[in-house]
Amino acid sequence: MNILVTGAKGFVGKNLCAELGNIRDGKAKTYDLTADLTVFEYDVDTDPALLDEYCAKADFVFNLAGVNRPKDPAEFMTGNFGFASTLLDTLKKHGNNCPVMISSSTQAALDNPYGQSKKAGEELMFAYGEETGAKVLVYRFPNLFGKWCRPNYNSVVATFCNNIANDLPIQVNDPNVVLTLAYIDDVVRELIAAAAGNENRAEDGKYCAVPVTHTVKLGQIADLLRSFRASREERSVPDMADPFVKKLYATYLSYLPTDQFSYPLDMHCDHRGSFTEILRTADRGQFSVNISKPGITKGEHWHHTKNEKFLVVYGKGVIRFRKPDEEKIYEYFVSGDKLEVVDIPTGYTHNIENLGETDMVTFMWCNECFDPNRPDTYFLPVGKPE
């Protein structure tokens, strides 16, 4: 199958071509689209003669080329209508009636130069379908966001992500402005489904639509992005159960300065080793790493409700348990050579001893974040089996 993508270097085009490449190379297998793909990428700097060649061979066309912020408003019509006309004329020249998709905008319903150019492109496409019998798919995209979107251009999400990640100011004129947003991965998934003949139609049946969108206030977006920036110092992660938060956080991370991917953690060190919190979550507890020196025993306490999971990833040791009112001791020998999780149940005093000659590294999860006012931790030595 030959797929032509115009505007291949733009935001949507770049993401679409990347995923089509993954399908072609057998790296993405969750789509109803053959892996036998050839992708023709066409953009403003492509040799114009190649458009003729590509239109002759294409089995499906994604027309993502367009103009968003020209210096002269007249360029809206040239970029959003003129090129579409050239593309369709070239397809007609070769008698190629393959399906054609065009990216329009919800602004096509508005009376402004950009909206008028998008509306003209839509009408051109529908007329082409009636004339040739070709299947046409017109998508009126809402505001789009995701990785590789150009900041300070036509996406407030991209601009806010870039500025907050780079410690630059943002301007929120009205926090109550409501935006309808579509995430780039959802857009790409829909477009590839369309190429396979499984497009999602809007209620009117005339237009196509991305089935997953998010309605969010501008102020909420700004607040979330600020919380993402603060999460490094707080060692927290956002609520990934919220689909929009999950997508916005992924987008935000893509705008981090390249010299700031890493950030330090507060290591609590003493002669026994160290203990370092990695992440705190609102509803999934706390993740930490514990390093014990050879011969060192840590723990010697029990909990009412707090429970933990220990995973030794390097070195070797033993985890011991005892009920406070019993003498019997239970031992679990652990090693980084055989990864296994040990649950630390409530009501058992417990410890962990390094039996090796090197530092022992243990990954620890606790069901709740540490609260110094309510530690739920009670000292009581475990002892050793006789």
N, C-alpha and C positions, 0 to 999 in steps of 0.2 A: 504494500500500500504506500503510495506517494502522498505525503502531506506537505502542502505549501503554507508557510507561516510568514505573513508580511508583518512588519513592525517587530521583527524577531529580537531586536536588541532592547526593546522597551520593557517596562515592568512586567506586564502579563506575558509578552512574547518570550522573554528570557526564562521565566519560570515554566512556561508551557514547553519550550524546546528542551529544557533540562529534563523534564519528566518524560517527554516523548523519547529522548535519548536513552533514558533508563529502561523504558519498555523495549526499545530496539535492542538494547544490549542484554536483555533478560534480567535486569536488576529490579524491575517493578513488575509484579505478576498479578496484581489485584484489579486489573482493568479488562473489560471485554473488548480488547483490541489486539489484533495480531501483532506478534513481535517482529514480523517481517516488514519493517518500516524503513522508508527513506524520507528524511526530513529536509525539505528545501527551505533554507532560512534567507529571507529577503528583508533588507532594511534600506534606509536612505542612502547609505554609502555603498550599496551593492551595485554591480555593473547592471545598468538597465536592460541590457540585452538578455540577461539571465531570466528576467520576468517572462519573456516569450517562451523560453525553454521550459521553465517551471510550469507555466500555464498549460502547455501542451501535454505534460506528463502527470499533472496532479490528479489525485483521486478524491481529495478533500482540500478545501482552502479555508484557512483561518485568516481573515483580514483584520489584523490588530493595528495596522498603521493608522496614525492620526496625529493631529496637532492639538495641544492643550493650552499652551501659553505663547502664542506668536507675538512678535513685535508689532505686527500690523493685523488688526482684526480680520482683514480681507483674507489672510492666510488660513483662517479657519475653513473657509469654503474650499480653498485649494487643497488643503491637506486632508480634510475629512470627506469631501465630496469628489474633488478632482481625481485623486488617486484611485478611489473606489471605481470611478467611471473607467479609468485606464485599465484597471484590473479586469473588470467585467468585459470590456471590449476585447481584451486579449484572450480571454476564455472563449468568447464567441468566435473570434478569428479561427480558433482551432476546433470549433465545434465541440468543446468540452463542457458538458452539462453536469459536471460533478457538483456535489453539495458545496455551498459557500456560506461561511459564518462571518458576520460583521459585528464588531464591538461598537455599540452605541452607548448612550448614557441616559440616565433618568432626566438629565437636563434637556433632552430632545423635546420634552413637553413644555419647555420654558421659552420665552421670547427674548433670547439674547443671541449674539453672534455665534457663540459656541453651540448652543442648543439648536439654532437654525441650521447650522452645518451638519450636525448629527442627524437631524430630522430629514434633511435633504438626502443624506446617505442612506437612511432607512427606506425612503420612498424609491430611490434608485434601485435598491436591492429587491424590493417587492415587485417593482415593474420588471426587473430582469427575470425574476422567477416566473411571472406570468408569461413573458415573452418566450422563454426557452424551455420552461417546464422543469428547470433545475430546482432542487430543494434549497431554500434559503432559510437561514437561521439568524434572527436579529436579536441580540442581547442588549437590553438596556441596563447596563451595570450601575449599581449604586457606588458609593465611595468604596474604594478598594484599599486593602492594607496587607502588609506582609514583608518578608525579606526582599532586599534589592529594590525597594521603592525609593525613588529619588526624593530627598527632603527639600524643603523650601521650593517646591514646584507646584504640585496640585493635590497633595495629600497632607491633611493636617496631622494624621496619625504619624506619618513618616517624619514630619517636621518636629512634632513633639518628642518622638522617640529619639531622634538625632540630638535635639537640643538638651534634653534632660540627661541623656547618656553622656554628653560632652560638657555638662555643667554650664549650659547656655540658657538664657532666659526664654520663657514662652509667654505668649500673650493670649489670655482667655477673655474675650470681650463679654461673652454671655455664657456662663457655665450651664445654663438650662437649654441651650440649643441642642436639639435631638438630631443625631446622625444615624442613617441606615448604612451599615457597613457589611462588606463581604470579604472574607479572608482568601488570600491568594491560593492556598491549597484547595479550598472548596471550589474556587473558580476553575482552576486547572482540572480538577476531578470532573466537573461538569462539562468542560470543553472536550475532554477526551471521551466522555460518555457520548457526547454529541457526534464525534467522529465515528463512533461505533453504531450510530443510529439510535441512541437511547437518550436523546436530549430531554430536558425538563421544560415543559411548556407553561407559560403564565396562564392565569385564569381565562384570559380572553382567547387563548389558543393561537393568537397571531404572533406574539413575541415569545422568546425563550427566556428563561430566568435561572439564576443560581438558586438552588433550593434552600440553602442555608444562609441566612443573613442575621445581623445583630443590630438591635436598636438601642443606642446608648447616648447618654448626655455627654456633651463635650467636657464638662467639669469632672464627670466620673472618669473619663479617659485620662485627664491630667492628674487626678488624684491617684489612680492606679499606677501610672508611670512613675510618679514621685515615690510611691511605696516600693516599687521595684528597685529604684535606686537605693532607697534606705535599707532594703532587705539584706544587703551585704553586711552592713554594720550590725544589723539585728540578727543575722544568721538565720533568716526566715525564708520561706518560699511561699509564693502565692497559692491560692485555692485552685488547684488544678482540676477540681471537679466542675468548675465553672468553665464551659467551653470558650467563652469570649476571653476570660482572664488567661486561660492557657494559650490561646492564639496571640493575644496582645503581648504576653511575656516573651514568647518565642520571637516575636517581631522586635521587641525592645532589645533583646540580647544581640540581635544582628547589627545593631547600631553602636555597640560598645567600641570605644577607641581600641585600636589593635594592640596598644601597649598596656591595656588595662583589663585583659581577660582574667588575670589572676588577682586575688586579694588575700591579705593575711588573716590568720585566725589567732585568737588569744590562747596560747598554750600555758596551762597551769603545770609548772614543773617543780619537782623536788628531787631528793636523793633516790626516790623509788622509781622515777620515770616521769611521765606526763599524762595529762588528761585534757582533751581538746574537743569542745563542741563544734560540730560541723554545720548542722542544720537544726532549726526549730520549726515546727509546723503547728498550726492552730488546732488541728484535730487528729494528727497522726504521730504526735510525740516528737522525740528529740533523737538525733543521730550524733554519735561521738566516736572518737578514736582514743584508745587507751594504750600507752606504751609502758611496759613493766621491765625493769632491769632484772638480770639473772638472780634467782633466789628470792625475789621479792614477792610478798603476798599482799594483795589488795582486797578490799571489801570488808568482811567481818561485820555484816549488818543484815537486817531483814526489813521488809516493807509490809504495810497493811494492804494497800491497793496498787501501789507502783509495781510494775512488772517490766522485765527486760529480756532482751535477746543478746547473747554473746556469740561472736564469730571470730575465732583466732585465725588470722590470715598469714601470720609469720611467727616462727618459733614454736615452742611446745610448752604445754603446761597442764594443769589440772584444775577443774572447778569442783568445789566441794559444797555440799548442802547438809543442813541439819535442822530439824524442827526444834524450836526453842525449848520445848518440854521433853525432848527425847535425847538419847545419847547416840543413836545410830547415825553414822555419817555416810553419805552417798557421794561417790566420786565419778567424774566424767573427765577422761583424759582427752586433751584436744591438741591439734597440731595444724600448722599451716600447710602441711603435706596432704591433709585430708580435711577439706572444708566441710564443717557441719555446724549448724546452729544449735545452741543450747539455750532452752527457755529457762528463765529465772522466775519460778513461781512465787506468788505472795506467800507469806507465812513460813518461809525457810530462810534461816540465816545462811549466808553464802560468802565464799571468797574465791579468788583466782590466784594461783601461784605459778610463777615462771619456773619451769623445771629444766630449762635449757641453758646454754652457755652464751646465748645472744639475747638481745632485746626481744620481747614477745609483743606483737602488735595485735590488738583486739578491736574489732569493730563492734560498737554497742548501740543498741536501740532501746529507748525507754518509752513507755506508752504516754508519758506526760513530760512536759518541759520542767526543768528544775525550778522550784520556787523556794527561795531561802526561808520564807515565812511558813511554809508547809512542806518541809523536806520529805516527810514520811520515810525516814531512814533512822534505824535504831541499832546502835552498836551492840554486837554480841559475837564473840569469837566462835568460830566453827569447831576448831580443834582438828586433830588428825586421827585417822583410824589407828587402833593399837595393832 
